[in-house]
Amino acid sequence: MRGGQGAAEARVLQFTNCRILRGGKLLREDLWVRGGRILDPEKLFFEERRVADERRDCGGRILAPGFIDVQINGGFGVDFSQATEDVGSGVSLVARRILSHGVTSFCPTLVTSPPEVYHKVVPQIPVKSGGPHGAGVLGLHLEGPFISREKRGAHPEAHLRSFEANAFQDLLATYGPLDNVRIVTLAPELGHSHEVIRELTTRGICVSLGHSVADLRAAEDAVWSGATFITHLFNAMLPVSAVGPWGRGWGSSSPCCRSAIPSPDPAQFHHRDPGIVGLLTSDRLPAGRCIFYGMIADGTHTNPAALRIAHRAHPQGLVLVTDAIPALGLGNGRHTLGQQEVEVDGLTAYVAGTKTLSGSIAPMDVCVRHFLQATGCSVESALEAASLHPAQLLGLEKSKGTLDFGADADFVVLDDSLHVQATYISGELVWQAEAARQ
């Protein structure tokens, strides 16, 4: 039950002895829940003269909005870009397993694939609410195939596409119906891309810029057309490469990007044209428009100095993503990512037979902790980068990514070191650490 008729008769839960992340601060307040939503206790008492039906002592722990992962390619042996007979069961398995990492909503992500894969996979992944069965599916993130060949990274070149004269129809022919699509990553320098951006935006689909050789002016023009997101900042874009001005690893890749091995003539962040990265501080954007950007804070993809630079330049736009691949939760060995094989060695995944990084094997809670340590930001900022900011990106900030009154009661219970102790969806306990059960 999520509000509406019958909500007043629903049980009232009161979470006590906790610190709630609300309004950018950790507040020593109780959290009240009824009918799957956050409740205003003053209205409950003064208008209904009610008290809690049940009180739960949180032992002084942190209660933060549930994490939202808008770029995850699979995990635990499940590859979202594989056209299996039962894609839905694989998505459900991942949805269950990521509850232990505090993720309450996510966007299953497909990397560059042939049209027949999109046509088979996309219809099998419906948008659905979360619960004991797993994290909620907010919609698909389609990363490619309309990206730059020069910055394709681990995306298979044979399946890359460019837009023809009838660009949006070309996109529909590639993907099929877009009813359950939430984000599309494309390269804005491709011909006819701006008409595609405008059409996607009018349909409520977020357009993200990535895998691109676009200069800053082209990126700014794309924002004026409606783009609002940057896919894995610093990775697979013009100004930076595997070895940047802050040392090895500055521009290492995502599922998808370039090798972490130094190249003979590495591109550098160039002060005369910072490319897409320049959107973080551009003064040529629509008034009031916030540009969001994804960052993979797994300790491998992005140098700590780069994390600090981005956060200090534009903290309110930073969105933590895992960019996790099917090898998430598994050990060393060979796995898939779409149409290619990936080899995991320790904490790093490469396209098999190469030293090209191919996505992350770090879950969201690990990324939050690493981001906090690497940037020296506040706990509140680290938590909002994994909750409030992705919700704002998708226009869901009234219901997700917040513990404000009336929002969905999707939240995570954390200890002081930000390890997940319990995960709740719609006010219902859906996962709990063994130690917390004792």
C-alpha positions in Angstrom: 0.0 0.0 0.0 1.6 3.3 -1.1 -0.6 6.1 0.1 -4.1 6.9 -1.3 -7.2 5.0 -0.1 -6.6 3.0 3.0 -3.3 4.7 3.9 -4.8 6.2 7.1 -5.6 2.7 8.3 -2.1 1.3 7.6 0.4 0.6 10.4 2.6 3.4 11.4 6.3 2.6 11.9 8.6 4.9 13.9 12.4 4.5 13.4 14.2 5.9 16.5 17.7 6.6 17.7 19.0 7.4 14.2 20.5 10.2 12.1 18.4 11.0 9.0 19.8 12.4 5.8 17.4 15.2 5.0 18.0 18.6 3.4 21.7 17.9 3.0 22.2 17.3 6.7 22.3 14.4 9.1 19.6 15.2 11.6 18.9 13.4 14.9 15.3 12.8 14.3 12.9 9.9 14.1 11.7 8.6 10.7 8.0 7.8 10.5 6.6 5.6 7.8 3.1 4.6 6.7 1.7 3.1 3.6 5.1 2.9 2.0 5.8 6.6 2.3 7.6 9.0 4.7 5.2 10.5 7.1 5.0 13.9 8.7 4.7 13.1 12.5 3.2 16.5 13.4 0.3 16.0 11.0 -0.1 12.4 12.4 -0.3 13.6 15.9 -2.2 16.9 15.6 -4.6 15.9 12.8 -5.1 12.2 13.5 -4.2 12.0 17.2 -2.2 8.8 16.4 1.0 7.4 17.7 3.2 4.7 16.2 2.0 1.1 16.0 5.6 -0.1 16.1 9.0 1.5 17.1 12.3 0.2 15.8 15.6 1.3 17.5 18.3 1.9 14.9 21.1 2.0 17.4 22.4 5.4 16.4 22.9 4.4 12.7 22.5 6.6 9.6 19.3 6.4 7.6 19.8 7.6 4.0 17.7 7.4 0.9 18.2 4.2 -1.1 20.9 4.3 -3.7 20.0 4.6 -7.3 22.3 3.1 -10.0 21.7 4.6 -13.4 24.4 2.6 -15.2 24.8 -1.1 -14.4 25.4 -3.6 -17.2 24.7 -6.7 -15.2 26.2 -8.7 -12.3 26.5 -12.0 -10.6 26.8 -13.8 -13.9 23.9 -12.0 -15.6 24.6 -9.9 -18.8 21.8 -7.5 -19.6 23.2 -7.3 -23.2 22.8 -11.0 -23.9 19.6 -12.1 -25.8 18.8 -15.1 -23.6 15.4 -16.7 -23.5 14.5 -15.3 -20.1 16.1 -12.0 -19.7 13.6 -11.0 -17.0 14.8 -13.7 -14.6 18.4 -12.5 -14.9 17.3 -8.9 -14.2 15.4 -10.1 -11.2 18.4 -11.9 -9.8 20.5 -8.8 -10.1 17.7 -6.8 -8.5 17.7 -9.1 -5.5 21.5 -9.2 -5.1 22.1 -5.5 -5.2 19.8 -4.9 -2.2 22.7 -5.9 0.1 24.6 -3.0 -1.4 21.9 -0.4 -0.6 20.5 -0.1 -4.1 16.8 0.3 -4.1 16.3 1.4 -7.8 18.4 1.0 -11.0 18.6 1.3 -14.7 19.6 -1.9 -16.4 22.2 -0.9 -19.1 22.8 -2.4 -22.5 26.1 -1.8 -24.3 26.4 -1.5 -28.1 24.6 -4.5 -29.6 23.1 -5.5 -33.0 19.5 -4.5 -33.6 18.2 -8.1 -33.1 19.6 -8.1 -29.5 17.8 -4.8 -28.7 14.6 -6.1 -30.2 14.7 -9.3 -28.1 16.0 -7.9 -24.8 14.4 -4.5 -24.4 10.7 -5.7 -24.3 11.7 -8.3 -21.6 12.7 -5.6 -19.0 9.6 -3.7 -17.9 9.6 -0.8 -15.5 8.5 -2.1 -12.1 8.5 -1.1 -8.4 10.9 -2.6 -6.0 10.1 -4.8 -3.0 11.2 -8.0 -1.3 11.7 -9.4 -4.8 14.4 -6.8 -5.5 15.3 -3.2 -6.4 12.9 -1.3 -8.6 13.6 -1.0 -12.4 13.3 2.7 -13.4 13.8 2.0 -17.1 16.6 1.0 -19.4 19.9 2.9 -20.2 20.9 2.2 -23.8 24.6 3.1 -24.1 25.4 3.1 -27.8 25.5 2.1 -30.6 25.3 5.8 -31.8 28.8 6.7 -30.5 32.2 7.7 -31.8 34.4 5.1 -33.4 37.4 6.9 -32.1 36.2 6.7 -28.6 34.3 3.4 -28.7 36.7 1.7 -26.2 35.3 -1.8 -25.5 32.2 -1.3 -27.6 32.4 -3.6 -30.6 33.1 -1.6 -33.7 31.1 -3.9 -36.0 27.9 -2.8 -34.3 28.4 0.9 -34.1 25.9 3.0 -36.1 25.6 6.6 -37.2 22.3 8.5 -37.9 21.0 8.6 -41.4 18.8 11.4 -42.9 15.7 10.1 -41.1 17.6 9.9 -37.9 14.9 9.2 -35.3 13.3 6.5 -37.4 16.8 5.0 -37.7 17.1 5.0 -33.9 13.6 3.3 -33.6 14.6 0.7 -36.2 17.7 -0.1 -34.1 16.1 -0.2 -30.6 12.5 -0.9 -31.2 9.8 0.7 -29.0 11.1 3.1 -26.3 8.3 2.7 -23.8 10.6 1.4 -21.0 13.8 3.4 -22.0 14.9 6.0 -19.5 18.4 7.0 -20.7 20.2 7.0 -24.1 23.9 7.7 -24.4 25.1 9.0 -27.7 27.9 11.1 -29.3 26.6 14.6 -30.0 29.0 15.2 -32.9 27.2 12.6 -35.1 25.2 14.0 -37.9 21.5 14.6 -37.2 22.1 13.9 -33.4 20.4 17.1 -32.3 17.1 16.2 -33.9 17.4 12.9 -32.1 18.2 14.6 -28.8 15.1 16.8 -29.1 12.8 14.0 -30.0 14.0 11.8 -27.1 13.7 14.6 -24.7 10.1 15.3 -25.7 9.4 11.7 -24.9 10.8 12.1 -21.4 13.9 10.2 -22.1 17.2 11.5 -20.6 19.9 12.0 -23.2 23.5 11.5 -22.0 26.7 12.5 -23.9 29.4 10.0 -24.0 31.9 8.0 -26.1 32.5 11.2 -28.0 35.1 13.4 -29.7 32.8 16.4 -29.4 34.4 19.8 -28.6 32.9 22.0 -26.0 30.8 24.0 -28.4 29.2 20.8 -29.8 28.5 19.6 -26.2 26.9 23.0 -25.3 24.7 22.8 -28.4 23.6 19.3 -27.4 22.6 20.7 -24.0 20.5 23.4 -25.7 18.8 20.6 -27.6 17.9 18.9 -24.3 20.9 16.7 -23.2 21.2 16.7 -19.4 23.8 14.0 -18.5 27.4 13.0 -19.2 28.2 9.3 -19.3 31.3 8.3 -17.1 33.0 11.7 -17.0 36.7 11.7 -18.2 36.3 8.3 -19.8 36.0 8.0 -23.6 35.9 11.6 -24.4 38.1 14.0 -26.3 40.4 15.9 -23.9 41.8 13.1 -21.8 43.3 9.7 -22.3 44.7 6.9 -20.3 47.6 9.1 -19.1 46.5 12.7 -18.3 48.2 15.5 -16.4 47.6 13.8 -13.1 49.3 10.5 -13.9 48.4 7.0 -15.0 44.7 6.2 -14.7 43.3 9.7 -15.3 41.3 8.6 -18.3 41.1 4.9 -17.9 38.0 3.4 -19.4 34.5 2.3 -18.5 32.8 -0.7 -20.1 33.8 0.8 -22.8 36.7 3.0 -22.9 40.4 3.1 -23.7 43.3 1.2 -22.3 44.9 2.1 -19.0 48.3 1.5 -20.6 50.1 4.7 -21.6 50.0 5.5 -25.3 52.9 7.0 -27.2 51.2 10.3 -27.7 48.5 10.6 -25.1 45.8 13.3 -25.5 45.8 15.7 -22.6 43.1 17.8 -21.0 43.4 20.9 -23.2 42.8 24.4 -21.7 41.7 25.8 -25.1 39.0 23.2 -25.6 38.1 21.0 -22.6 35.5 19.2 -24.7 32.5 17.6 -22.9 34.3 18.0 -19.5 34.0 21.8 -19.9 30.2 21.5 -19.4 30.9 21.4 -15.7 31.8 25.0 -15.6 30.4 26.3 -18.9 28.6 29.7 -18.8 26.9 29.0 -22.2 24.1 26.8 -20.9 20.3 27.4 -20.5 19.5 29.4 -17.4 18.8 27.2 -14.5 19.9 24.0 -16.2 21.9 21.6 -14.1 24.2 19.3 -16.0 24.7 15.9 -14.3 27.6 13.6 -14.8 28.3 10.0 -13.9 31.5 9.0 -12.2 32.9 5.5 -11.5 34.5 5.8 -8.1 35.8 2.2 -7.9 39.5 3.0 -7.3 40.4 1.9 -10.8 38.6 4.0 -13.4 39.2 7.5 -12.1 42.2 8.9 -10.3 41.4 10.4 -6.9 42.6 13.8 -8.2 40.1 13.6 -11.0 37.3 12.8 -8.6 38.3 15.8 -6.5 38.5 18.2 -9.5 35.1 17.2 -10.7 33.5 17.3 -7.3 34.9 20.7 -6.4 34.0 22.1 -9.9 30.4 21.0 -9.9 29.4 19.0 -6.8 25.6 19.2 -7.3 25.8 17.4 -10.6 27.9 14.4 -9.6 26.1 11.1 -9.9 27.9 7.9 -8.7 27.5 5.0 -11.0 28.9 1.5 -10.8 29.1 0.7 -14.5 29.2 -2.8 -13.1 29.5 -5.7 -15.5 28.3 -9.4 -15.3 31.5 -10.3 -13.4 30.3 -8.2 -10.4 30.2 -10.6 -7.4 32.3 -13.3 -9.2 35.9 -14.1 -9.0 38.8 -14.1 -11.5 38.2 -15.6 -14.9 36.4 -15.0 -18.2 32.9 -13.5 -18.4 30.9 -11.7 -21.0 29.9 -8.1 -21.7 27.5 -8.0 -24.5 29.2 -9.3 -27.7 32.7 -9.6 -26.1 34.6 -11.6 -23.6 35.9 -9.9 -20.4 38.7 -11.2 -18.2 38.8 -10.3 -14.5 42.2 -10.1 -12.8 41.9 -9.1 -9.1 39.9 -5.8 -8.9 40.2 -5.1 -12.7 38.2 -6.2 -15.7 39.7 -6.1 -19.2 38.5 -7.0 -22.7 39.9 -10.5 -23.0 43.3 -10.5 -24.6 43.9 -6.8 -24.1 44.6 -4.2 -21.4 41.5 -2.2 -22.2 39.4 -1.7 -19.1 35.9 -3.0 -19.5 33.6 -1.8 -16.8 33.7 -2.1 -13.0 33.3 -5.0 -10.5 32.7 -2.7 -7.5 29.1 -2.4 -6.1 27.5 0.9 -5.2 28.3 0.9 -1.5 32.0 0.4 -2.2 31.9 3.3 -4.7 30.3 5.6 -2.1 33.0 4.7 0.5 35.8 5.2 -2.0 34.4 8.5 -3.2 34.2 9.8 0.4 37.8 8.8 1.1 39.2 10.0 -2.2 37.5 13.5 -2.2 37.4 14.3 1.5 33.8 15.4 1.0 31.2 15.2 3.7 29.3 12.0 4.4 26.1 13.9 3.3 27.6 14.7 -0.1 28.8 11.2 -0.7 25.4 9.8 0.1 23.5 12.3 -2.0 25.7 11.5 -5.0 24.3 8.0 -5.0 20.7 8.9 -4.2 19.4 12.5 -4.5 21.4 13.4 -7.6 20.4 10.4 -9.8 16.8 11.0 -8.7 17.1 14.6 -9.8 18.6 13.6 -13.1 15.6 11.4 -13.8 13.0 13.9 -12.4 12.1 11.6 -9.5 13.3 13.8 -6.6 9.7 14.2 -5.2 9.6 10.4 -4.6 13.1 9.0 -4.8 16.5 9.9 -3.4 15.0 11.8 -0.5 13.5 11.2 2.9 11.3 14.3 2.8 7.7 13.9 3.9 5.6 12.2 1.2 8.5 10.5 -0.5 8.7 6.7 -1.1 10.1 5.0 2.1 13.1 3.6 0.2 16.1 3.9 2.5 19.3 2.2 3.6 20.6 1.8 7.2 24.4 2.4 7.5 27.0 2.3 10.2 29.5 5.1 10.7 31.8 3.6 8.1 28.9 3.5 5.6 28.6 -0.2 5.5 25.1 -1.3 4.7 23.2 -2.8 7.7 19.7 -3.0 6.2 17.7 -2.0 3.1 14.1 -0.9 3.1 11.7 -0.4 0.1 8.3 1.2 0.7 9.0 0.9 4.4 9.5 -2.8 4.3 12.7 -4.6 5.3 14.0 -6.3 2.2 17.6 -7.1 3.3 19.5 -7.2 6.6 23.1 -7.9 7.4 23.7 -11.0 9.5 25.2 -9.0 12.4 22.2 -6.7 12.5 19.9 -9.7 13.0 21.5 -10.7 16.2 
